[in-house]
């Protein structure tokens, strides 16, 4: 668990729903990259918030 200097949690839990085939592909990709789903999703969200990733109007991700 990640904590700051005062011992407070620095991360919060969340959940999301993905199609079965999307989740399976994401798990495989995470294993291939020696990463985790959490790390991949966190990086994607950070990139989106920083404006490095744009979303299509139909909800698909594009760069």
N, C-alpha and C positions, 0 to 999 in steps of 0.2 A: 504494500500500500504506500502511495506517495504522500509524504507529509512535508510541510514547510518547517522553518526553524522553530516555531512555537508548538509544533506537534500536531497542528491542524491538518486535516486532509486537504490535498491540493487538487484532487480529481473527484468527480462525481460519477456515479453509474447512470447509464441510460440504456435503452433498448430500442431495437428497430426491427422491422419486418422486411425480409427479403424473399424473393422467389427461391424455391429449393435449389434450382439449377444455378442461380446466382450465388447463393451461399456456398454451394459445393465448389464452384469455380474459384471463389474468393479464398476458401480454405486451401485449395491446391496451390494457388498463386502465393499465398503467405508462406506455405511450406517450402516452395521452390525458391523463394527469396530469403529464407531463413528469418522470417518476420512473423507478425501476428496480425489477426484481423483488427485488433484494437489499434495497433500502430498504423496500419494502412488507413483505417477510417479516420483516425486523429489527423494524420498528415493531409488527407483529402479535405477535411473540414478546415484545417488551418490554411491550406492553399486557396480554398473557396473564399474564406473571410478576407484573405490578403489580396483578392482579385486576380489570382493566378489561374483560377479555374472558373469558367463560365458555364452556366446551365442552359440547355436549350429550353424553349418554351414548353416542350412536351415532357420535360423532366429528365431527359438524358443528359449526361455529362459530356462536355466537349472542351477542348483546349484551344 
